[in-house]
């Protein structure tokens, strides 16, 4: 996987789906309009499903890191890979 800055912007919009617990929802709710928010749905148990359309997965990942492990990326897989790489780099930096 190449996560160089030159690949930061995709050629088109990408559909993104997240699952968030109620505790992290406030953080996402405050910034979601900046990241291509489309819709949300409350699921049984208090989980909230959020849908976005965005063409900058690296920028989206930077925002999402702040939510921590309380948010699950349903799709796309590429966003999950970018998040893993960002967290690895952060972990190495903090050692």
C-alpha positions as CSV (number, residue, x, y, z in Angstrom):
1,X,0.0,0.0,0.0
2,X,1.3,3.4,-0.9
3,X,0.2,6.2,1.4
4,X,2.4,8.9,0.0
5,X,0.9,12.4,-0.1
6,X,0.6,12.2,-3.8
7,X,-2.1,9.6,-3.3
8,X,-3.9,11.7,-0.7
9,X,-6.7,12.8,-3.0
10,X,-8.6,10.2,-4.9
11,X,-10.0,10.7,-8.4
12,X,-13.5,10.7,-7.1
13,X,-15.7,10.5,-4.1
14,X,-15.6,7.4,-1.9
15,X,-18.5,6.2,0.2
16,X,-17.6,5.8,3.9
17,X,-19.5,4.0,6.6
18,X,-18.7,4.2,10.3
19,X,-20.2,2.7,13.5
20,X,-19.8,4.8,16.6
21,X,-20.8,4.3,20.2
22,X,-22.9,7.0,21.8
23,X,-19.9,8.3,23.8
24,X,-17.9,9.2,20.7
25,X,-20.8,10.4,18.7
26,X,-20.6,14.0,20.1
27,X,-17.0,14.3,18.7
28,X,-18.1,13.1,15.3
29,X,-21.3,15.1,15.4
30,X,-19.4,18.3,15.9
31,X,-17.1,17.8,12.8
32,X,-19.1,15.7,10.5
33,X,-20.4,18.4,8.2
34,X,-16.8,19.2,7.2
35,X,-16.1,15.7,6.0
36,X,-18.9,14.9,3.6
37,X,-21.6,13.8,6.0
38,X,-24.7,12.2,4.3
39,X,-26.8,10.5,6.9
40,X,-26.9,8.7,10.3
41,X,-29.1,6.0,11.9
42,X,-29.3,4.9,15.5
43,X,-29.1,1.2,15.8
44,X,-30.2,-1.1,18.6
45,X,-27.9,-0.8,21.6
46,X,-27.1,2.8,21.0
47,X,-24.6,2.3,18.2
48,X,-24.9,5.0,15.5
49,X,-24.2,4.3,11.8
50,X,-22.8,7.3,9.9
51,X,-22.4,7.6,6.2
52,X,-20.1,10.1,4.4
53,X,-18.8,10.8,0.9
54,X,-15.3,12.1,0.8
55,X,-12.4,12.2,-1.8
56,X,-9.5,12.6,0.7
57,X,-9.2,9.4,2.8
58,X,-5.9,10.7,4.4
59,X,-7.6,13.9,5.6
60,X,-10.6,11.9,6.8
61,X,-8.3,9.5,8.7
62,X,-6.6,12.4,10.5
63,X,-10.0,13.5,11.8
64,X,-11.1,10.0,12.7
65,X,-7.9,9.2,14.7
66,X,-9.2,11.7,17.3
67,X,-12.2,9.4,17.9
68,X,-10.0,6.5,19.0
69,X,-11.0,2.9,19.2
70,X,-14.6,3.7,19.8
71,X,-15.4,4.1,16.1
72,X,-15.3,1.2,13.6
73,X,-14.8,1.7,9.9
74,X,-17.3,-0.5,8.1
75,X,-15.9,0.5,4.7
76,X,-13.8,1.2,2.7
77,X,-11.0,-1.1,3.5
78,X,-8.5,1.4,2.2
79,X,-9.5,3.8,5.0
80,X,-8.8,1.1,7.6
81,X,-5.4,0.6,6.1
82,X,-4.6,4.3,6.3
83,X,-5.7,4.4,9.9
84,X,-3.5,1.4,10.8
85,X,-0.5,3.1,9.2
86,X,-1.2,6.5,11.0
87,X,-1.5,4.8,14.4
88,X,1.7,2.8,13.8
89,X,3.6,5.9,12.9
90,X,2.2,7.7,16.0
91,X,3.1,4.7,18.2
92,X,6.7,4.7,16.9
93,X,6.9,8.5,17.3
94,X,5.9,8.2,21.0
95,X,8.4,5.5,21.9
